[in-house]
Amino acid sequence: MTEPLVIAKADGRDIALLPRLANRHGLITGATGTGKTVTLQRLAESFASIGVPVFLADVKGDLSGIGAAGAASEKLMKRLNAIGIDSFEPVQNTAVFWDVFGESGHPVRATVSDMGPVLLARLLNLNDTQTGVLQIVFKVADDNGLLLLDLKDLRAMVQFVGDKAKEIRTQYGNVSAASIGAIQRGLLTIEEQGGDVFFGEPMLDIADLMQTGADGRGVINVLAADKLYNNPKLYSTFLLWLLAELFEQLPEVGDPDKPKLVFFFDEAHLLFDDAPKALLEKVEQVVRLIRSKGVGVYFVTQNPLDVPDAVLGQLGNRVQHALRAFTPRDQKAVKTAAETMRANPAFDAATAITELGVGEALLSFLDEKGRPQLTERSFVIAPRSRLGPMTD
């Protein structure tokens, strides 16, 4: 059995996550500047230490340091000493960098056919009627054995369907010129924003994300997403496509001793903002079922209200950093966060959430029987890799 992963300290006690239950997913929440990124880095390198590959998105450009050894600075040692840790052993993780634009890492590609009409419809900001027409375009391509590789292929296929609208109406349904025009305008916008570089070949091989190093440690895959983040829909659509690919390609493994892969979805609110019902249902399905493929999904966002209830209920391992109750929505978020964690009679969770300092958090991981443990007010242990970017 794999040893528990010590993530934090609470009154001298270890607060640990059980690798066997890491595929029950998780949620890291908290206001800006409260320590979410450090918690993400601690979790990622902890999984890597037991041979579990990790995928995470670096939206602020400050996670590349995970591939370099940390330094025992005076400030760091003072913080570690304060929670009862007297030594610091730096670790240099094996990190592979990816970039949709191919500038800060290996290029990532997907074919239009593989992306599918549902995800593309969101990327193109289509309404239900226009989405239906896009589905017809994909169906016509499939029926004619045509593989859509890039946006040029899709643009040509959309034009073909528009030109043949009268001929295909009886078999596939109505295709309006207005919907064809909306799709073409959407494709033009994506191309102008540079999104066309994502579509094409060679397509990303999922096996490339599930590697271990010669030392047996899991490889940490870092998506350089600081530029990609400027196009929020492309960012969230890409990560959802990647999750769907994992779900479709990986075999069933049940409940392994440790995950096959852990996937961190930073700025998770972008996935759910203005998402159509069909997309939300797809997210819920993937999160619910990918557990049996040995994949743990950890959402990172500021506010627990950012995550729909149907998805929130699937997230068993929780880390709640500080929230500030300045507005009615903030107050509701504090109440929601407190109520969704197992109560500890030693303190009031709602009050504690507003009092937490930087690097301090309420943690509740699943126990050996899959039950949420009592929520503990804890200090997250600093990562052993470098905090901040790899280069200054």
Secondary structure, DSSP 8 states (H G I E B T S, - for coil): ----EEEEEETTEEEEE-GGGGGG-EEEE--TTSSHHHHHHHHHHHHHHTT--EEEEESSS--GGGGSB----HHHHHHHHHTT----------EEEEETTSSSSEE--B-HHHHHHHHHHHHTT--HHHHHHHHHHHHHHHHTT----SHHHHHHHHHHHHHTHHHHHHHH----HHHHHHHHHHHHHHHHTTGGGGBSSS---GGGGS-B-TTS-B-EEEEE-TTGGGSHHHHHHHHHHHHHHHHHHS----S-SS-SEEEEEESTHHHHTT--HHHHHHHHHHHHHGGGGTEEEEEEES-GGGS-HHHHTT--EEEE------SHHHHHHHHHHHHTS---TTS-HHHHHHH--TTEEEEE-B-TTS-B---EEEEE---SB-SS-S--
